[in-house]
């Protein structure tokens, strides 16, 4: 299994319970293919530029170990979730 880090931005208009639902979906997706090492709620941050007419977003970072096919499934989940404004997933070299 490879080590990865993913960062994603959620719509600022989401309530805390809705953020939790989305985070739970992402955690389940990752857990199906590997294990999560760390989850960080970075909090509300001002964006460098507007994304979908939003000037702020909630930032989350997840460090995890998973099989490579996890990444395509995770990115598919990000794309179909309208509340996810941006995301990036990178492989961490050991």
PDB file with one MODEL, atoms N, CA, C and O in Angstrom:
MODEL        1
ATOM      1  N   UNK A   1       0.837  -1.185   0.000  1.00  0.00           N
ATOM      2  CA  UNK A   1       0.000   0.000   0.000  1.00  0.00           C
ATOM      3  C   UNK A   1       0.884   1.252   0.000  1.00  0.00           C
ATOM      4  O   UNK A   1       1.973   1.265   0.573  1.00  0.00           O
ATOM      5  N   UNK A   2       0.388   2.286  -0.650  1.00  0.00           N
ATOM      6  CA  UNK A   2       1.114   3.543  -0.751  1.00  0.00           C
ATOM      7  C   UNK A   2       0.564   4.564   0.247  1.00  0.00           C
ATOM      8  O   UNK A   2      -0.577   4.466   0.696  1.00  0.00           O
ATOM      9  N   UNK A   3       1.404   5.543   0.579  1.00  0.00           N
ATOM     10  CA  UNK A   3       0.974   6.622   1.469  1.00  0.00           C
ATOM     11  C   UNK A   3       0.511   7.800   0.614  1.00  0.00           C
ATOM     12  O   UNK A   3       1.142   8.151  -0.383  1.00  0.00           O
ATOM     13  N   UNK A   4      -0.607   8.402   1.028  1.00  0.00           N
ATOM     14  CA  UNK A   4      -1.183   9.532   0.305  1.00  0.00           C
ATOM     15  C   UNK A   4      -1.597  10.629   1.279  1.00  0.00           C
ATOM     16  O   UNK A   4      -1.765  10.402   2.477  1.00  0.00           O
ATOM     17  N   UNK A   5      -1.754  11.817   0.723  1.00  0.00           N
ATOM     18  CA  UNK A   5      -2.313  12.938   1.472  1.00  0.00           C
ATOM     19  C   UNK A   5      -3.345  13.594   0.562  1.00  0.00           C
ATOM     20  O   UNK A   5      -3.065  13.864  -0.606  1.00  0.00           O
ATOM     21  N   UNK A   6      -4.527  13.846   1.093  1.00  0.00           N
ATOM     22  CA  UNK A   6      -5.556  14.528   0.317  1.00  0.00           C
ATOM     23  C   UNK A   6      -6.013  15.763   1.073  1.00  0.00           C
ATOM     24  O   UNK A   6      -6.176  15.738   2.293  1.00  0.00           O
ATOM     25  N   UNK A   7      -6.214  16.827   0.343  1.00  0.00           N
ATOM     26  CA  UNK A   7      -6.738  18.072   0.903  1.00  0.00           C
ATOM     27  C   UNK A   7      -7.957  18.439   0.069  1.00  0.00           C
ATOM     28  O   UNK A   7      -7.916  18.411  -1.161  1.00  0.00           O
ATOM     29  N   UNK A   8      -9.039  18.782   0.756  1.00  0.00           N
ATOM     30  CA  UNK A   8     -10.239  19.193   0.037  1.00  0.00           C
ATOM     31  C   UNK A   8     -10.899  20.369   0.736  1.00  0.00           C
ATOM     32  O   UNK A   8     -10.765  20.553   1.946  1.00  0.00           O
ATOM     33  N   UNK A   9     -11.616  21.162  -0.055  1.00  0.00           N
ATOM     34  CA  UNK A   9     -12.276  22.366   0.424  1.00  0.00           C
ATOM     35  C   UNK A   9     -13.779  22.172   0.320  1.00  0.00           C
ATOM     36  O   UNK A   9     -14.291  21.760  -0.721  1.00  0.00           O
ATOM     37  N   UNK A  10     -14.487  22.473   1.412  1.00  0.00           N
ATOM     38  CA  UNK A  10     -15.939  22.354   1.438  1.00  0.00           C
ATOM     39  C   UNK A  10     -16.595  23.730   1.423  1.00  0.00           C
ATOM     40  O   UNK A  10     -16.043  24.701   1.940  1.00  0.00           O
ATOM     41  N   UNK A  11     -17.767  23.795   0.831  1.00  0.00           N
ATOM     42  CA  UNK A  11     -18.550  25.016   0.746  1.00  0.00           C
ATOM     43  C   UNK A  11     -18.751  25.629   2.129  1.00  0.00           C
ATOM     44  O   UNK A  11     -19.072  24.921   3.084  1.00  0.00           O
ATOM     45  N   UNK A  12     -18.565  26.937   2.236  1.00  0.00           N
ATOM     46  CA  UNK A  12     -18.648  27.648   3.514  1.00  0.00           C
ATOM     47  C   UNK A  12     -20.081  27.659   4.062  1.00  0.00           C
ATOM     48  O   UNK A  12     -20.276  27.868   5.260  1.00  0.00           O
ATOM     49  N   UNK A  13     -21.067  27.439   3.216  1.00  0.00           N
ATOM     50  CA  UNK A  13     -22.470  27.502   3.633  1.00  0.00           C
ATOM     51  C   UNK A  13     -22.954  26.227   4.312  1.00  0.00           C
ATOM     52  O   UNK A  13     -24.084  26.178   4.797  1.00  0.00           O
ATOM     53  N   UNK A  14     -22.116  25.195   4.356  1.00  0.00           N
ATOM     54  CA  UNK A  14     -22.515  23.924   4.961  1.00  0.00           C
ATOM     55  C   UNK A  14     -22.611  24.032   6.478  1.00  0.00           C
ATOM     56  O   UNK A  14     -21.781  24.676   7.120  1.00  0.00           O
ATOM     57  N   UNK A  15     -23.624  23.400   7.038  1.00  0.00           N
ATOM     58  CA  UNK A  15     -23.733  23.283   8.482  1.00  0.00           C
ATOM     59  C   UNK A  15     -22.756  22.209   8.955  1.00  0.00           C
ATOM     60  O   UNK A  15     -22.291  21.393   8.159  1.00  0.00           O
ATOM     61  N   UNK A  16     -22.451  22.211  10.242  1.00  0.00           N
ATOM     62  CA  UNK A  16     -21.483  21.252  10.782  1.00  0.00           C
ATOM     63  C   UNK A  16     -21.927  19.807  10.556  1.00  0.00           C
ATOM     64  O   UNK A  16     -21.102  18.945  10.249  1.00  0.00           O
ATOM     65  N   UNK A  17     -23.232  19.538  10.707  1.00  0.00           N
ATOM     66  CA  UNK A  17     -23.724  18.162  10.517  1.00  0.00           C
ATOM     67  C   UNK A  17     -23.572  17.719   9.059  1.00  0.00           C
ATOM     68  O   UNK A  17     -23.316  16.545   8.791  1.00  0.00           O
ATOM     69  N   UNK A  18     -23.729  18.659   8.115  1.00  0.00           N
ATOM     70  CA  UNK A  18     -23.561  18.324   6.702  1.00  0.00           C
ATOM     71  C   UNK A  18     -22.089  18.089   6.363  1.00  0.00           C
ATOM     72  O   UNK A  18     -21.766  17.226   5.547  1.00  0.00           O
ATOM     73  N   UNK A  19     -21.203  18.857   6.993  1.00  0.00           N
ATOM     74  CA  UNK A  19     -19.761  18.618   6.812  1.00  0.00           C
ATOM     75  C   UNK A  19     -19.415  17.221   7.299  1.00  0.00           C
ATOM     76  O   UNK A  19     -18.651  16.499   6.657  1.00  0.00           O
ATOM     77  N   UNK A  20     -19.982  16.848   8.436  1.00  0.00           N
ATOM     78  CA  UNK A  20     -19.707  15.534   9.029  1.00  0.00           C
ATOM     79  C   UNK A  20     -20.162  14.412   8.090  1.00  0.00           C
ATOM     80  O   UNK A  20     -19.469  13.405   7.944  1.00  0.00           O
ATOM     81  N   UNK A  21     -21.333  14.588   7.452  1.00  0.00           N
ATOM     82  CA  UNK A  21     -21.836  13.566   6.525  1.00  0.00           C
ATOM     83  C   UNK A  21     -20.878  13.371   5.354  1.00  0.00           C
ATOM     84  O   UNK A  21     -20.579  12.242   4.965  1.00  0.00           O
ATOM     85  N   UNK A  22     -20.401  14.484   4.795  1.00  0.00           N
ATOM     86  CA  UNK A  22     -19.470  14.397   3.665  1.00  0.00           C
ATOM     87  C   UNK A  22     -18.151  13.772   4.108  1.00  0.00           C
ATOM     88  O   UNK A  22     -17.598  12.921   3.412  1.00  0.00           O
ATOM     89  N   UNK A  23     -17.650  14.196   5.267  1.00  0.00           N
ATOM     90  CA  UNK A  23     -16.407  13.642   5.793  1.00  0.00           C
ATOM     91  C   UNK A  23     -16.551  12.143   6.038  1.00  0.00           C
ATOM     92  O   UNK A  23     -15.625  11.382   5.761  1.00  0.00           O
ATOM     93  N   UNK A  24     -17.698  11.712   6.552  1.00  0.00           N
ATOM     94  CA  UNK A  24     -17.942  10.286   6.782  1.00  0.00           C
ATOM     95  C   UNK A  24     -17.918   9.490   5.479  1.00  0.00           C
ATOM     96  O   UNK A  24     -17.392   8.378   5.447  1.00  0.00           O
ATOM     97  N   UNK A  25     -18.483  10.046   4.402  1.00  0.00           N
ATOM     98  CA  UNK A  25     -18.450   9.374   3.090  1.00  0.00           C
ATOM     99  C   UNK A  25     -17.011   9.199   2.612  1.00  0.00           C
ATOM    100  O   UNK A  25     -16.634   8.141   2.109  1.00  0.00           O
ATOM    101  N   UNK A  26     -16.215  10.255   2.779  1.00  0.00           N
ATOM    102  CA  UNK A  26     -14.817  10.215   2.339  1.00  0.00           C
ATOM    103  C   UNK A  26     -14.031   9.212   3.166  1.00  0.00           C
ATOM    104  O   UNK A  26     -13.235   8.445   2.623  1.00  0.00           O
ATOM    105  N   UNK A  27     -14.248   9.210   4.472  1.00  0.00           N
ATOM    106  CA  UNK A  27     -13.565   8.267   5.361  1.00  0.00           C
ATOM    107  C   UNK A  27     -13.930   6.833   4.999  1.00  0.00           C
ATOM    108  O   UNK A  27     -13.059   5.963   4.966  1.00  0.00           O
ATOM    109  N   UNK A  28     -15.204   6.575   4.727  1.00  0.00           N
ATOM    110  CA  UNK A  28     -15.624   5.228   4.348  1.00  0.00           C
ATOM    111  C   UNK A  28     -14.962   4.790   3.042  1.00  0.00           C
ATOM    112  O   UNK A  28     -14.519   3.649   2.916  1.00  0.00           O
ATOM    113  N   UNK A  29     -14.898   5.699   2.076  1.00  0.00           N
ATOM    114  CA  UNK A  29     -14.271   5.386   0.789  1.00  0.00           C
ATOM    115  C   UNK A  29     -12.807   4.994   0.986  1.00  0.00           C
ATOM    116  O   UNK A  29     -12.342   4.002   0.425  1.00  0.00           O
ATOM    117  N   UNK A  30     -12.091   5.772   1.779  1.00  0.00           N
ATOM    118  CA  UNK A  30     -10.677   5.480   2.030  1.00  0.00           C
ATOM    119  C   UNK A  30     -10.527   4.177   2.817  1.00  0.00           C
ATOM    120  O   UNK A  30      -9.655   3.363   2.511  1.00  0.00           O
ATOM    121  N   UNK A  31     -11.375   3.980   3.829  1.00  0.00           N
ATOM    122  CA  UNK A  31     -11.280   2.789   4.684  1.00  0.00           C
ATOM    123  C   UNK A  31     -11.546   1.500   3.923  1.00  0.00           C
ATOM    124  O   UNK A  31     -11.046   0.441   4.302  1.00  0.00           O
ATOM    125  N   UNK A  32     -12.334   1.580   2.846  1.00  0.00           N
ATOM    126  CA  UNK A  32     -12.604   0.392   2.034  1.00  0.00           C
ATOM    127  C   UNK A  32     -11.344  -0.125   1.337  1.00  0.00           C
ATOM    128  O   UNK A  32     -11.255  -1.310   1.016  1.00  0.00           O
ATOM    129  N   UNK A  33     -10.368   0.763   1.103  1.00  0.00           N
ATOM    130  CA  UNK A  33      -9.153   0.392   0.369  1.00  0.00           C
ATOM    131  C   UNK A  33      -7.887   0.438   1.221  1.00  0.00           C
ATOM    132  O   UNK A  33      -6.825   0.020   0.760  1.00  0.00           O
ATOM    133  N   UNK A  34      -7.977   0.937   2.453  1.00  0.00           N
ATOM    134  CA  UNK A  34      -6.774   1.062   3.265  1.00  0.00           C
ATOM    135  C   UNK A  34      -7.081   1.563   4.660  1.00  0.00           C
ATOM    136  O   UNK A  34      -8.123   1.244   5.232  1.00  0.00           O
ATOM    137  N   UNK A  35      -6.154   2.362   5.209  1.00  0.00           N
ATOM    138  CA  UNK A  35      -6.363   2.871   6.564  1.00  0.00           C
ATOM    139  C   UNK A  35      -5.987   4.347   6.635  1.00  0.00           C
ATOM    140  O   UNK A  35      -5.120   4.826   5.902  1.00  0.00           O
ATOM    141  N   UNK A  36      -6.662   5.048   7.535  1.00  0.00           N
ATOM    142  CA  UNK A  36      -6.435   6.478   7.732  1.00  0.00           C
ATOM    143  C   UNK A  36      -5.454   6.666   8.881  1.00  0.00           C
ATOM    144  O   UNK A  36      -5.610   6.071   9.947  1.00  0.00           O
ATOM    145  N   UNK A  37      -4.437   7.501   8.654  1.00  0.00           N
ATOM    146  CA  UNK A  37      -3.451   7.783   9.689  1.00  0.00           C
ATOM    147  C   UNK A  37      -3.785   9.043  10.481  1.00  0.00           C
ATOM    148  O   UNK A  37      -3.566   9.092  11.692  1.00  0.00           O
ATOM    149  N   UNK A  38      -4.317  10.068   9.800  1.00  0.00           N
ATOM    150  CA  UNK A  38      -4.579  11.341  10.473  1.00  0.00           C
ATOM    151  C   UNK A  38      -5.626  12.136   9.697  1.00  0.00           C
ATOM    152  O   UNK A  38      -5.627  12.149   8.466  1.00  0.00           O
ATOM    153  N   UNK A  39      -6.513  12.796  10.432  1.00  0.00           N
ATOM    154  CA  UNK A  39      -7.505  13.694   9.842  1.00  0.00           C
ATOM    155  C   UNK A  39      -7.366  15.038  10.527  1.00  0.00           C
ATOM    156  O   UNK A  39      -7.417  15.127  11.754  1.00  0.00           O
ATOM    157  N   UNK A  40      -7.189  16.093   9.726  1.00  0.00           N
ATOM    158  CA  UNK A  40      -7.051  17.443  10.285  1.00  0.00           C
ATOM    159  C   UNK A  40      -8.144  18.339   9.715  1.00  0.00           C
ATOM    160  O   UNK A  40      -8.307  18.452   8.500  1.00  0.00           O
ATOM    161  N   UNK A  41      -8.888  18.972  10.618  1.00  0.00           N
ATOM    162  CA  UNK A  41      -9.830  20.007  10.203  1.00  0.00           C
ATOM    163  C   UNK A  41      -9.065  21.316  10.328  1.00  0.00           C
ATOM    164  O   UNK A  41      -8.899  21.839  11.430  1.00  0.00           O
ATOM    165  N   UNK A  42      -8.607  21.839   9.216  1.00  0.00           N
ATOM    166  CA  UNK A  42      -7.801  23.057   9.225  1.00  0.00           C
ATOM    167  C   UNK A  42      -8.680  24.269   9.531  1.00  0.00           C
ATOM    168  O   UNK A  42      -8.195  25.286  10.028  1.00  0.00           O
ATOM    169  N   UNK A  43      -9.969  24.153   9.234  1.00  0.00           N
ATOM    170  CA  UNK A  43     -10.910  25.204   9.585  1.00  0.00           C
ATOM    171  C   UNK A  43     -11.278  26.097   8.416  1.00  0.00           C
ATOM    172  O   UNK A  43     -10.994  25.794   7.257  1.00  0.00           O
ATOM    173  N   UNK A  44     -11.918  27.206   8.756  1.00  0.00           N
ATOM    174  CA  UNK A  44     -12.385  28.160   7.756  1.00  0.00           C
ATOM    175  C   UNK A  44     -11.223  29.047   7.335  1.00  0.00           C
ATOM    176  O   UNK A  44     -10.550  29.647   8.173  1.00  0.00           O
ATOM    177  N   UNK A  45     -10.993  29.125   6.023  1.00  0.00           N
ATOM    178  CA  UNK A  45      -9.900  29.932   5.484  1.00  0.00           C
ATOM    179  C   UNK A  45     -10.403  30.772   4.322  1.00  0.00           C
ATOM    180  O   UNK A  45     -11.333  30.384   3.615  1.00  0.00           O
ATOM    181  N   UNK A  46      -9.777  31.927   4.134  1.00  0.00           N
ATOM    182  CA  UNK A  46     -10.080  32.767   2.980  1.00  0.00           C
ATOM    183  C   UNK A  46      -9.336  32.215   1.771  1.00  0.00           C
ATOM    184  O   UNK A  46      -8.153  31.883   1.859  1.00  0.00           O
ATOM    185  N   UNK A  47     -10.026  32.119   0.653  1.00  0.00           N
ATOM    186  CA  UNK A  47      -9.435  31.581  -0.571  1.00  0.00           C
ATOM    187  C   UNK A  47      -8.601  32.650  -1.277  1.00  0.00           C
ATOM    188  O   UNK A  47      -8.874  33.842  -1.138  1.00  0.00           O
ATOM    189  N   UNK A  48      -7.609  32.237  -2.017  1.00  0.00           N
ATOM    190  CA  UNK A  48      -6.771  33.164  -2.784  1.00  0.00           C
ATOM    191  C   UNK A  48      -7.564  33.776  -3.934  1.00  0.00           C
ATOM    192  O   UNK A  48      -7.298  34.906  -4.345  1.00  0.00           O
ATOM    193  N   UNK A  49      -8.530  33.036  -4.447  1.00  0.00           N
ATOM    194  CA  UNK A  49      -9.411  33.526  -5.507  1.00  0.00           C
ATOM    195  C   UNK A  49     -10.772  32.849  -5.321  1.00  0.00           C
ATOM    196  O   UNK A  49     -10.868  31.804  -4.678  1.00  0.00           O
ATOM    197  N   UNK A  50     -11.799  33.438  -5.877  1.00  0.00           N
ATOM    198  CA  UNK A  50     -13.139  32.882  -5.739  1.00  0.00           C
ATOM    199  C   UNK A  50     -13.267  31.551  -6.473  1.00  0.00           C
ATOM    200  O   UNK A  50     -12.783  31.394  -7.594  1.00  0.00           O
ATOM    201  N   UNK A  51     -13.916  30.613  -5.830  1.00  0.00           N
ATOM    202  CA  UNK A  51     -14.223  29.318  -6.430  1.00  0.00           C
ATOM    203  C   UNK A  51     -15.734  29.141  -6.317  1.00  0.00           C
ATOM    204  O   UNK A  51     -16.277  29.103  -5.213  1.00  0.00           O
ATOM    205  N   UNK A  52     -16.402  29.034  -7.444  1.00  0.00           N
ATOM    206  CA  UNK A  52     -17.862  28.919  -7.489  1.00  0.00           C
ATOM    207  C   UNK A  52     -18.539  30.009  -6.643  1.00  0.00           C
ATOM    208  O   UNK A  52     -19.468  29.738  -5.882  1.00  0.00           O
ATOM    209  N   UNK A  53     -18.058  31.219  -6.795  1.00  0.00           N
ATOM    210  CA  UNK A  53     -18.577  32.414  -6.127  1.00  0.00           C
ATOM    211  C   UNK A  53     -18.399  32.383  -4.604  1.00  0.00           C
ATOM    212  O   UNK A  53     -19.091  33.105  -3.886  1.00  0.00           O
ATOM    213  N   UNK A  54     -17.485  31.559  -4.115  1.00  0.00           N
ATOM    214  CA  UNK A  54     -17.186  31.471  -2.687  1.00  0.00           C
ATOM    215  C   UNK A  54     -15.844  32.133  -2.416  1.00  0.00           C
ATOM    216  O   UNK A  54     -14.879  31.916  -3.149  1.00  0.00           O
ATOM    217  N   UNK A  55     -15.784  32.949  -1.354  1.00  0.00           N
ATOM    218  CA  UNK A  55     -14.535  33.611  -0.980  1.00  0.00           C
ATOM    219  C   UNK A  55     -13.845  32.910   0.185  1.00  0.00           C
ATOM    220  O   UNK A  55     -12.677  33.171   0.472  1.00  0.00           O
ATOM    221  N   UNK A  56     -14.581  32.010   0.860  1.00  0.00           N
ATOM    222  CA  UNK A  56     -14.026  31.239   1.966  1.00  0.00           C
ATOM    223  C   UNK A  56     -14.442  29.780   1.813  1.00  0.00           C
ATOM    224  O   UNK A  56     -15.381  29.460   1.085  1.00  0.00           O
ATOM    225  N   UNK A  57     -13.721  28.899   2.515  1.00  0.00           N
ATOM    226  CA  UNK A  57     -14.048  27.474   2.481  1.00  0.00           C
ATOM    227  C   UNK A  57     -13.525  26.807   3.743  1.00  0.00           C
ATOM    228  O   UNK A  57     -12.648  27.335   4.426  1.00  0.00           O
ATOM    229  N   UNK A  58     -14.080  25.635   4.039  1.00  0.00           N
ATOM    230  CA  UNK A  58     -13.569  24.804   5.124  1.00  0.00           C
ATOM    231  C   UNK A  58     -12.525  23.870   4.530  1.00  0.00           C
ATOM    232  O   UNK A  58     -12.793  23.186   3.542  1.00  0.00           O
ATOM    233  N   UNK A  59     -11.339  23.836   5.124  1.00  0.00           N
ATOM    234  CA  UNK A  59     -10.230  23.003   4.644  1.00  0.00           C
ATOM    235  C   UNK A  59     -10.116  21.744   5.506  1.00  0.00           C
ATOM    236  O   UNK A  59     -10.216  21.805   6.731  1.00  0.00           O
ATOM    237  N   UNK A  60      -9.906  20.615   4.850  1.00  0.00           N
ATOM    238  CA  UNK A  60      -9.650  19.346   5.535  1.00  0.00           C
ATOM    239  C   UNK A  60      -8.434  18.679   4.901  1.00  0.00           C
ATOM    240  O   UNK A  60      -8.203  18.793   3.698  1.00  0.00           O
ATOM    241  N   UNK A  61      -7.666  17.984   5.727  1.00  0.00           N
ATOM    242  CA  UNK A  61      -6.501  17.229   5.254  1.00  0.00           C
ATOM    243  C   UNK A  61      -6.565  15.829   5.858  1.00  0.00           C
ATOM    244  O   UNK A  61      -6.794  15.669   7.057  1.00  0.00           O
ATOM    245  N   UNK A  62      -6.359  14.822   5.015  1.00  0.00           N
ATOM    246  CA  UNK A  62      -6.362  13.432   5.480  1.00  0.00           C
ATOM    247  C   UNK A  62      -5.085  12.756   4.987  1.00  0.00           C
ATOM    248  O   UNK A  62      -4.787  12.780   3.793  1.00  0.00           O
ATOM    249  N   UNK A  63      -4.334  12.153   5.906  1.00  0.00           N
ATOM    250  CA  UNK A  63      -3.169  11.331   5.574  1.00  0.00           C
ATOM    251  C   UNK A  63      -3.620   9.875   5.685  1.00  0.00           C
ATOM    252  O   UNK A  63      -4.231   9.479   6.678  1.00  0.00           O
ATOM    253  N   UNK A  64      -3.313   9.088   4.661  1.00  0.00           N
ATOM    254  CA  UNK A  64      -3.779   7.701   4.677  1.00  0.00           C
ATOM    255  C   UNK A  64      -2.868   6.793   3.859  1.00  0.00           C
ATOM    256  O   UNK A  64      -2.047   7.252   3.065  1.00  0.00           O
ATOM    257  N   UNK A  65      -3.037   5.497   4.075  1.00  0.00           N
ATOM    258  CA  UNK A  65      -2.354   4.466   3.303  1.00  0.00           C
ATOM    259  C   UNK A  65      -3.433   3.656   2.609  1.00  0.00           C
ATOM    260  O   UNK A  65      -4.399   3.226   3.239  1.00  0.00           O
ATOM    261  N   UNK A  66      -3.267   3.447   1.300  1.00  0.00           N
ATOM    262  CA  UNK A  66      -4.291   2.718   0.556  1.00  0.00           C
ATOM    263  C   UNK A  66      -3.720   2.132  -0.724  1.00  0.00           C
ATOM    264  O   UNK A  66      -2.604   2.445  -1.138  1.00  0.00           O
ATOM    265  N   UNK A  67      -4.514   1.280  -1.332  1.00  0.00           N
ATOM    266  CA  UNK A  67      -4.172   0.720  -2.633  1.00  0.00           C
ATOM    267  C   UNK A  67      -4.382   1.797  -3.700  1.00  0.00           C
ATOM    268  O   UNK A  67      -5.212   2.687  -3.509  1.00  0.00           O
ATOM    269  N   UNK A  68      -3.661   1.739  -4.802  1.00  0.00           N
ATOM    270  CA  UNK A  68      -3.777   2.765  -5.849  1.00  0.00           C
ATOM    271  C   UNK A  68      -5.190   2.960  -6.405  1.00  0.00           C
ATOM    272  O   UNK A  68      -5.546   4.075  -6.785  1.00  0.00           O
ATOM    273  N   UNK A  69      -5.999   1.904  -6.462  1.00  0.00           N
ATOM    274  CA  UNK A  69      -7.351   2.068  -7.011  1.00  0.00           C
ATOM    275  C   UNK A  69      -8.236   2.937  -6.113  1.00  0.00           C
ATOM    276  O   UNK A  69      -9.293   3.391  -6.549  1.00  0.00           O
ATOM    277  N   UNK A  70      -7.822   3.170  -4.883  1.00  0.00           N
ATOM    278  CA  UNK A  70      -8.563   4.045  -3.971  1.00  0.00           C
ATOM    279  C   UNK A  70      -8.635   5.469  -4.512  1.00  0.00           C
ATOM    280  O   UNK A  70      -9.647   6.150  -4.344  1.00  0.00           O
ATOM    281  N   UNK A  71      -7.576   5.912  -5.152  1.00  0.00           N
ATOM    282  CA  UNK A  71      -7.488   7.299  -5.603  1.00  0.00           C
ATOM    283  C   UNK A  71      -8.555   7.605  -6.650  1.00  0.00           C
ATOM    284  O   UNK A  71      -9.196   8.653  -6.577  1.00  0.00           O
ATOM    285  N   UNK A  72      -8.756   6.727  -7.607  1.00  0.00           N
ATOM    286  CA  UNK A  72      -9.773   6.979  -8.632  1.00  0.00           C
ATOM    287  C   UNK A  72     -11.175   6.999  -8.019  1.00  0.00           C
ATOM    288  O   UNK A  72     -12.013   7.809  -8.416  1.00  0.00           O
ATOM    289  N   UNK A  73     -11.426   6.126  -7.070  1.00  0.00           N
ATOM    290  CA  UNK A  73     -12.725   6.100  -6.403  1.00  0.00           C
ATOM    291  C   UNK A  73     -12.925   7.354  -5.539  1.00  0.00           C
ATOM    292  O   UNK A  73     -14.015   7.926  -5.507  1.00  0.00           O
ATOM    293  N   UNK A  74     -11.878   7.766  -4.849  1.00  0.00           N
ATOM    294  CA  UNK A  74     -11.943   8.969  -4.011  1.00  0.00           C
ATOM    295  C   UNK A  74     -12.185  10.215  -4.865  1.00  0.00           C
ATOM    296  O   UNK A  74     -13.013  11.056  -4.514  1.00  0.00           O
ATOM    297  N   UNK A  75     -11.478  10.334  -5.965  1.00  0.00           N
ATOM    298  CA  UNK A  75     -11.658  11.493  -6.841  1.00  0.00           C
ATOM    299  C   UNK A  75     -13.029  11.488  -7.506  1.00  0.00           C
ATOM    300  O   UNK A  75     -13.593  12.554  -7.753  1.00  0.00           O
ATOM    301  N   UNK A  76     -13.573  10.319  -7.798  1.00  0.00           N
ATOM    302  CA  UNK A  76     -14.932  10.230  -8.324  1.00  0.00           C
ATOM    303  C   UNK A  76     -15.927  10.755  -7.288  1.00  0.00           C
ATOM    304  O   UNK A  76     -16.859  11.485  -7.625  1.00  0.00           O
ATOM    305  N   UNK A  77     -15.719  10.378  -6.035  1.00  0.00           N
ATOM    306  CA  UNK A  77     -16.581  10.846  -4.949  1.00  0.00           C
ATOM    307  C   UNK A  77     -16.499  12.363  -4.801  1.00  0.00           C
ATOM    308  O   UNK A  77     -17.523  13.026  -4.635  1.00  0.00           O
ATOM    309  N   UNK A  78     -15.280  12.916  -4.862  1.00  0.00           N
ATOM    310  CA  UNK A  78     -15.124  14.373  -4.797  1.00  0.00           C
ATOM    311  C   UNK A  78     -15.896  15.058  -5.930  1.00  0.00           C
ATOM    312  O   UNK A  78     -16.574  16.061  -5.706  1.00  0.00           O
ATOM    313  N   UNK A  79     -15.791  14.518  -7.127  1.00  0.00           N
ATOM    314  CA  UNK A  79     -16.415  15.155  -8.296  1.00  0.00           C
ATOM    315  C   UNK A  79     -17.941  15.134  -8.245  1.00  0.00           C
ATOM    316  O   UNK A  79     -18.577  16.082  -8.707  1.00  0.00           O
ATOM    317  N   UNK A  80     -18.539  14.090  -7.702  1.00  0.00           N
ATOM    318  CA  UNK A  80     -19.999  14.012  -7.662  1.00  0.00           C
ATOM    319  C   UNK A  80     -20.590  14.705  -6.436  1.00  0.00           C
ATOM    320  O   UNK A  80     -21.808  14.852  -6.339  1.00  0.00           O
ATOM    321  N   UNK A  81     -19.748  15.130  -5.507  1.00  0.00           N
ATOM    322  CA  UNK A  81     -20.219  15.845  -4.318  1.00  0.00           C
ATOM    323  C   UNK A  81     -20.125  17.346  -4.592  1.00  0.00           C
ATOM    324  O   UNK A  81     -19.034  17.916  -4.607  1.00  0.00           O
ATOM    325  N   UNK A  82     -21.264  17.969  -4.805  1.00  0.00           N
ATOM    326  CA  UNK A  82     -21.303  19.389  -5.181  1.00  0.00           C
ATOM    327  C   UNK A  82     -20.686  20.307  -4.133  1.00  0.00           C
ATOM    328  O   UNK A  82     -20.179  21.374  -4.478  1.00  0.00           O
ATOM    329  N   UNK A  83     -20.717  19.922  -2.873  1.00  0.00           N
ATOM    330  CA  UNK A  83     -20.212  20.771  -1.799  1.00  0.00           C
ATOM    331  C   UNK A  83     -18.687  20.824  -1.739  1.00  0.00           C
ATOM    332  O   UNK A  83     -18.126  21.695  -1.075  1.00  0.00           O
ATOM    333  N   UNK A  84     -18.008  19.898  -2.428  1.00  0.00           N
ATOM    334  CA  UNK A  84     -16.546  19.904  -2.495  1.00  0.00           C
ATOM    335  C   UNK A  84     -16.145  20.889  -3.594  1.00  0.00           C
ATOM    336  O   UNK A  84     -16.419  20.666  -4.773  1.00  0.00           O
ATOM    337  N   UNK A  85     -15.489  21.986  -3.187  1.00  0.00           N
ATOM    338  CA  UNK A  85     -15.113  23.025  -4.139  1.00  0.00           C
ATOM    339  C   UNK A  85     -13.846  22.661  -4.908  1.00  0.00           C
ATOM    340  O   UNK A  85     -13.791  22.834  -6.125  1.00  0.00           O
ATOM    341  N   UNK A  86     -12.838  22.164  -4.214  1.00  0.00           N
ATOM    342  CA  UNK A  86     -11.541  21.784  -4.812  1.00  0.00           C
ATOM    343  C   UNK A  86     -10.979  20.618  -4.020  1.00  0.00           C
ATOM    344  O   UNK A  86     -11.344  20.393  -2.866  1.00  0.00           O
ATOM    345  N   UNK A  87     -10.082  19.881  -4.665  1.00  0.00           N
ATOM    346  CA  UNK A  87      -9.409  18.780  -3.977  1.00  0.00           C
ATOM    347  C   UNK A  87      -8.089  18.491  -4.667  1.00  0.00           C
ATOM    348  O   UNK A  87      -7.896  18.798  -5.843  1.00  0.00           O
ATOM    349  N   UNK A  88      -7.196  17.898  -3.912  1.00  0.00           N
ATOM    350  CA  UNK A  88      -5.941  17.402  -4.472  1.00  0.00           C
ATOM    351  C   UNK A  88      -5.515  16.202  -3.629  1.00  0.00           C
ATOM    352  O   UNK A  88      -5.649  16.205  -2.406  1.00  0.00           O
ATOM    353  N   UNK A  89      -5.002  15.183  -4.304  1.00  0.00           N
ATOM    354  CA  UNK A  89      -4.477  14.001  -3.629  1.00  0.00           C
ATOM    355  C   UNK A  89      -3.092  13.735  -4.187  1.00  0.00           C
ATOM    356  O   UNK A  89      -2.908  13.659  -5.402  1.00  0.00           O
ATOM    357  N   UNK A  90      -2.116  13.595  -3.298  1.00  0.00           N
ATOM    358  CA  UNK A  90      -0.739  13.352  -3.731  1.00  0.00           C
ATOM    359  C   UNK A  90      -0.178  12.132  -3.015  1.00  0.00           C
ATOM    360  O   UNK A  90      -0.533  11.835  -1.874  1.00  0.00           O
ATOM    361  N   UNK A  91       0.707  11.436  -3.717  1.00  0.00           N
ATOM    362  CA  UNK A  91       1.409  10.291  -3.147  1.00  0.00           C
ATOM    363  C   UNK A  91       2.619  10.815  -2.393  1.00  0.00           C
ATOM    364  O   UNK A  91       3.361  11.656  -2.901  1.00  0.00           O
ATOM    365  N   UNK A  92       2.815  10.312  -1.175  1.00  0.00           N
ATOM    366  CA  UNK A  92       3.941  10.737  -0.351  1.00  0.00           C
ATOM    367  C   UNK A  92       5.060   9.717  -0.511  1.00  0.00           C
ATOM    368  O   UNK A  92       4.866   8.527  -0.260  1.00  0.00           O
ATOM    369  N   UNK A  93       6.235  10.189  -0.931  1.00  0.00           N
ATOM    370  CA  UNK A  93       7.389   9.302  -1.056  1.00  0.00           C
ATOM    371  C   UNK A  93       7.938   9.000   0.324  1.00  0.00           C
ATOM    372  O   UNK A  93       8.004   9.876   1.186  1.00  0.00           O
ATOM    373  N   UNK A  94       8.326   7.765   0.523  1.00  0.00           N
ATOM    374  CA  UNK A  94       8.859   7.367   1.830  1.00  0.00           C
ATOM    375  C   UNK A  94      10.341   7.587   1.921  1.00  0.00           C
ATOM    376  O   UNK A  94      10.945   7.303   2.955  1.00  0.00           O
TER     377      UNK A  94
ENDMDL
END
